[in-house]
Amino acid sequence: MLRIAANLRTSFIASAIRQHSACCGGEHQMSEAEQKMSKLLTDGIEGCSRVEVHDVSNGCGSMFDVVVEASSFQGKSKVAQHKIVTSILREQIKSMHGLTIETKAA
């Protein structure tokens, strides 16, 4: 059951990102919220080599997909990596309906 839910969530997010890219003609102009979260993560995570923040709620700012890659994640569990991200975005999360986080050690 959990696997089905995870697959559905992944499929939904991928679909939302494709729709978002399509509506922007492939040229994504970052919203103010995306820019702010991206800067917070880049500044707040040591050794950050990749940060992607996408509003997957058709621009209303209620659901985001975040991808972070950092050398400082090396040796940390996924839970620990996600806690770092959520602690940095603590204030922004208060106004969200959903947040998907993908992290990777660089």
N, C-alpha and C positions, 0 to 999 in steps of 0.2 A: 504494500500500500504506500509506504514512504517513497519507494522508488518511482512509482507512478506519479505521485505528487511532485517529486523533484524533476522528473522528465517534463511534466506539464508546465512547471514554473520556468524551466530552462527554455522550453519551446515558446512560451509566452514572451519572455524577455527578448529572445532572439527576434521574434516577430515584431515586437515594439521597436527594437533598434532599427530593423529594416525599414519599418514604416517611418521612423524618425528621419533616417537617412534619405528616404525617398521624398519626404515632404520638404527637405532642405536641398533637393537636387544633388545630393551627394556631398555638398559643401556645407558642413555643419557650422553654424554660427553659435558659439556657446552663449547660453543665457547668463545673466548676472549670478544666479544661484549656482550654476555649474562652474563658473569661473571662481567664485568664492570658495566652494568646496574643494576644487582642484588646488587652489593656492594653499588652503589650510592643510591639506594632506601633503603637498610637496614640501611645505615649510616645516610641518610637524613630524615627518617620518624621515629619520636619518637614512641616507643611502638610497633615496627614492629615485628610481630610474624610469618609472612609467606610472602615470596617473591618467585615468580616463573617467570622466563623470558624464553620464548621459541622463537627461530627463526623459523617462520613458512613459510619461503621463500626458503626452501630446501638448506639452508646454505649460501645463497648469502647476507644475512644481510639487506634485504630491507623491511621486514615485521616481526613484533614481536607481541607476545601475552604476556601480563603482568598481573599477579595476585598479589595483595598486600592486606594483612590483618594487621591492626594495631589498637591498643587501642586509639590512638590519632585521629582516624576517628570518634569516638563516638560523636554523636550529629551533625555531619557535613553532608550536602547533598552529593549525588553522584557527583554532579558537582564540589563541593568544594574538595572532595576527589581526583577526577580526575585532578583538577588543581594543586594539590600538586604533584602528580605523574609527570604530564607534565612539571611542572616548574623544577623538579629535572633532568628530561631527556631532557631538552631543546636543548642541543647541539647535542645529539644523534638523536633526532627527525629530525633535519635538513637534514640528509642523508637517511631518511626512506621514503618508499612509503606508508606504513601503520602501524598503531599501534592500537591494541585492548587492552583496559584496563578494568580489573574487580577489584573492591575494595570492602572491607568489614570491618566493625568495629569489632574489637576483643572483 
